[in-house]
Structures are given as C-alpha cells and as structure tokens.
Amino acid sequence: MTPARDRESVFTLEATPIKFGPGAAADAGWELARLGVRRALLVTDPGVAATGHPERVRASIEAEGIEVVVYDRARVEPTLDSLQQAADVARDARVDGFVSVGGGSSIDTAKVADLVTTHPAPVMDYVNAPVGEGRKPPSPLRPHLAIPTTCGTGAEATTVAVLDIPELKVKTGISHRYLRPAQGIVDPELVATLPAEVTSSTGLDVICHAGESYLARPYDERPAPATPDERPPYQGANPVADVWSARALEYGGRFLRRAVADADDLEARGAMMLAATMAGVGFGSAGVHIPHACAYPIAGLKHSYRPPGYPDDHPFVPHGHSVIVTAPAAFAFTYEAAPERHHRVAELLAGEPIVRPTRDTLPAVLRALMRDVGAPRGIAELGYDENDVPALVEGALKQERLLVVSPREVTADDLGHILNASMANW
C-alpha cells in the first residue's frame, strides 16, 4: 500500500461509444438490439417530432423486432415537473431501454426517466446538493441510445442532466457517471433542418464546454478523495481531457460561423456535431466552471426572454446563450491562474498564432465570434439589469460542484463583477 496523499493523483476518463457519419441514425435498431433492449421509450420533443427524424428512427428500431413507445412531449429546457412526467410515462410503459432523438433537452429527459425508473425515487432526491439531496444511484441504469439533432450540447457523451426549478428560480442538474448513455449516434444529416439561431446557441455551448474544461483547475490540485466513490465526475483539467477539448475548440473556431451561415453546409454542421461530442468527452472528465455556474441563474431567475428560432410555447433563455454571455468576463478573471492556457484557447479559436497576447485576447476572440453568429450582446438583452445581480450571484453560488473547478478561487464579489461586466459585451 502506498501512503495516503493530500492531493489527488488519479484522473479517470470514460466516454460513450459513438457512431458518427451521414446516415448513421439508420443503425438505431441494430444498436438497441445489441444492447439487449426489447421495449424502448423513444423520447423527443414536438419540434423535432415534426421533422420526421424520430419516426424514421422508430421504423429502424421496429424493423429489429423491438417495441417502441413514443414520448414526444419532452420540454425544451426541462423542468422538475416535465422530467417527472416523462419518468411516469416510462414507468407505466414498462420499458427496458431508452432512445432519445433531439437536443440536449430530450437526451437529458431520457437520462432522468431512465434513472428514476431504474432506481425509483423523486427526481429531487437526485438533484445535486445543495439544491437537492444529491442521492447517488447504486448501480448502472437501463440502456440508453442517444441520437442528437443539434450541434452543441454534447449530452450524448456526458454524465449530467440539466433542469429548471421555477419555484426556486434556479437551474441546476443531476450528475453521476451512470447517467452517461450506453451508445451515441451522431448523424450530420439530422441537423440540416436546424434553424441558424439554434445552431448558433448550441455551437457557443460547445465553445464554453471546451474552453472551460481546458481552463479548469488541474486535477492534481484537488484534495485527494477519502474513497474512489467520492472522486467527483468533474475532476479538473488533465492530459487526456485536454486533447478532446482542444480539438473541439479548433473545430468551433473553424466551422461555427459556416454552420450558422449555411444550413446546407453539411461539412460544417457535421464538424460542429463532432465538436460537441468531443467537448462532451473533455468536459465530462475535466468539468466546467464560472460561465456555467452563472448560466443556471441567468436561465432560471426570470422567464421573459423569447429566443428567435426556438419554439414559442414558453419563454426561456437557450443554454448556449446563457453560458456565452459571461464567458468573456469570466475568462478575463481566470486569466492570471494560467495565462499560457488562455492564450492557447484564443489561438485554437482564431485558427492562427497570436502575437503578444494579453488578458483581453481570449475575451476579444470570443466577442468577435459572438457577434458573427448573432449571439445576444449580454445579460441585459436577456432581461436583466444591475438590480438583478445580487440574486444572480446567489444562484451562481449554489453551483458548488462547478465553482470548485474554477482555476482561480471565486467569491461572491468576483461573481458580481463578472455579471456586471457581462451586461453588454459590446
């Protein structure tokens, strides 16, 4: 036995098996059969259902002799109630597997339905502390095949499900390694119908996932866990996560503008789907921090913004927009912890070497990208002003599992400065 260590010396990397390429969704039935599923719940949302993609996936599954129950009421930006509703349907349908066809909201809905039907308990029991009880599932879940139809969240490769709790005016998550789907299928043909605004928001989420994970606190600066079970899913920057995050940043800088500008640019949209998966692998190991911690209250505190290009049945802030608006100020704040890594992120996004980089180089690169893809200018455009900052800070401080990954210790005053600086980025 080696002596006990004060600092972490171990990191882990787990990844969802991914099948990538145009037409790959036709393999959905074969994949579920391989996973031993005989009766599946197909989770999607009304907008994606209208594209016909879920129906084609359903046909592929049924061709393998697998029964399919369709749940097409997943909510864009799920709530506690919408997740519970999906879990109730899955329980009553007595399914032994799940397939999600849609964006991160549909994939996360399937993750939680799988969790709650495999290990029955109220959804709130599994929500991360201090908002929920932070209960851990005792064993793996039923098979889940995730088929994304956006190019951003990377939910097919992650261990987290995000939800809004309007009653508490907070957005939070459930995080555990068992939430990771058993298989992902990433098919660029499924994003040809994606509106430019959705492509922009989800693509900016890729940028934040990859940038935050690359700039996360190094894994070996954390205190060593008392047991392997206490090692967090978000472990901090490490050599393997860096590889995935760096390539995702490269693809984001190279392809996002094209993907937003031209829905028929299959190369660019496919590259952004692949970037989303790569960033999902990277941040699924290293974690995300300040922009995501701020994003949860930005999305949860007020419900007045109606984003163009998205379903108009309820107001909400798209996740990618809620994270990107604070990224320039957040990365200016974290700069002093690792200047050379911030320089590297800027160069990966710019696609070229940057001479004499400074603290503002990465924020400037991000602001230029945001302008080019039509992102909101800042928090004010989403319905907030300086009077809301104390409540936003309070909400961000609840995201303890994220803020501990920040490369620079962040206080309530620091968060206030970041949020005030993010009211308008230009």
Number of C-alpha atoms within 10 A of each C-alpha: 3 4 5 8 11 13 13 16 13 13 20 14 14 15 21 20 13 19 15 17 14 13 13 16 26 17 14 25 23 15 20 25 15 9 16 14 21 17 21 27 27 27 29 28 21 15 16 21 17 11 13 11 19 25 16 14 21 23 15 19 27 17 12 15 13 19 16 20 17 19 19 20 17 26 21 24 23 21 20 18 15 18 24 19 16 23 25 14 17 26 18 9 15 13 21 20 23 27 31 34 30 27 26 28 28 32 30 32 31 33 33 23 26 28 22 24 20 18 15 14 13 12 20 18 17 22 22 21 18 12 18 15 13 17 17 17 18 9 10 13 21 22 21 28 30 33 32 30 27 30 34 32 28 29 30 34 28 28 26 21 24 22 26 23 18 16 9 11 18 24 28 28 21 24 24 19 17 20 26 28 31 22 22 26 25 28 22 26 18 27 23 17 14 20 16 19 19 22 28 26 29 27 31 30 27 33 30 27 34 34 30 31 35 31 30 32 27 19 23 17 16 17 13 18 16 11 7 9 9 9 17 17 23 26 28 31 28 22 13 15 26 23 15 21 33 23 19 31 30 20 24 33 23 18 21 26 20 19 28 24 16 14 17 15 15 18 13 24 29 25 21 29 32 25 31 35 30 27 38 31 32 38 33 29 28 35 31 31 29 30 28 27 27 31 28 27 25 34 27 24 21 18 16 14 16 16 19 11 12 18 14 10 9 14 14 22 23 21 23 25 27 28 25 31 32 30 28 22 24 25 23 19 20 20 21 13 16 14 15 13 15 25 21 20 24 26 21 21 24 20 15 9 12 14 8 7 16 15 16 18 19 25 21 16 17 25 18 13 20 22 13 14 21 14 19 19 19 23 24 16 14 23 15 18 13 14 9 15 19 15 15 26 23 16 23 27 20 21 25 14 20 20 25 21 27 24 24 18 12 15 12 13 11 14 26 19 16 24 28 20 18 21 21 15 21 10
